[in-house]
Amino acid sequence: MEKRIPLIAANWKMHKTVGESVAFIEELQREVGAVTDREVVIAPPFTALAAVRRVMTAPGYRLASQNCHQEAKGAFTGEVSGGMLKDVGCEYVIVGHSERRHVFGETNETIRLKVAAAFACGLVPILCVGEVLAERESNRTFKVVDEQVQSAVLGLTPQQARELVIAYEPVWAIGTGKTATPDQAQEVHAFIRERYAALCDKTVANLTRILYGGSVKPDNVDSLMAQPDVDGLLVGGASLEVGSFKRIIRFVSP
Ligand SMILES: O=C[C@H](O)COP(=O)(O)O
């Protein structure tokens, strides 16, 4: 039976020069080597994509962008299209990260267009969803996450629905040191899988990878990855140092 291959993604956000990015990848590959039973995805800033691609030579490592524009080309100063990202060697693109939603005002509708644009260019979107603290405290987590997922998958083909990666990132856990407990993560992941099965198809939902993000660290990685519906991680701060990211990649399966 086909299995969900764990996916560990590093989102460097607005960190690292070209030189720092290259040095990190070289050291990581030297220390970890080829990965065969999991995928490692690195999302450096736009400026370092080409350089990282050139040195990313070990099996199991893939390049991602942190964002893309929804249009293929045009007068959009400062933006980068999916086609340009594919051209530079990206295989994945992070779409709808909470910083894009809450700092840059991206809506569910914009994110839906970005998911479609990514697929049209041959990129696999990593769709981020998650509630803010006030939503969790008013018991609206499931409603918010459901709306975000539902909106993003509108119009996807069965194959695209199968390839899409979903990342559950409770906004209150991002960069705060407050990780969701393994039970809290599992509860929302199971809900997402159940809703995905209703929206797409049960077989598709059983194969869809759902990542957790939000203050993932070496000391909580194993308990998060032990949850049956946590298929991988989207890591911010702890992905900036080889030592901590290496430990996260080497999470211990139950
Ligand atoms: O994309 C990554 C998330 O925003 C998590 O960031 P963090 O690990 O620094 O909390």
The ligand as a Gaussian input file, in Angstrom:
#p B3LYP/6-31G(d) Opt

LIG

0 1
 O        7.000000      28.391000       8.330000
 C        7.356000      28.170000       9.479000
 C        6.545000      28.592000      10.583000
 O        6.156000      29.917000      10.472000
 C        7.079000      28.224000      11.933000
 O        8.064000      29.116000      12.381000
 P        8.794000      28.791000      13.796000
 O        9.289000      27.381000      13.672000
 O        9.883000      29.797000      13.889000
 O        7.751000      28.923000      14.855000

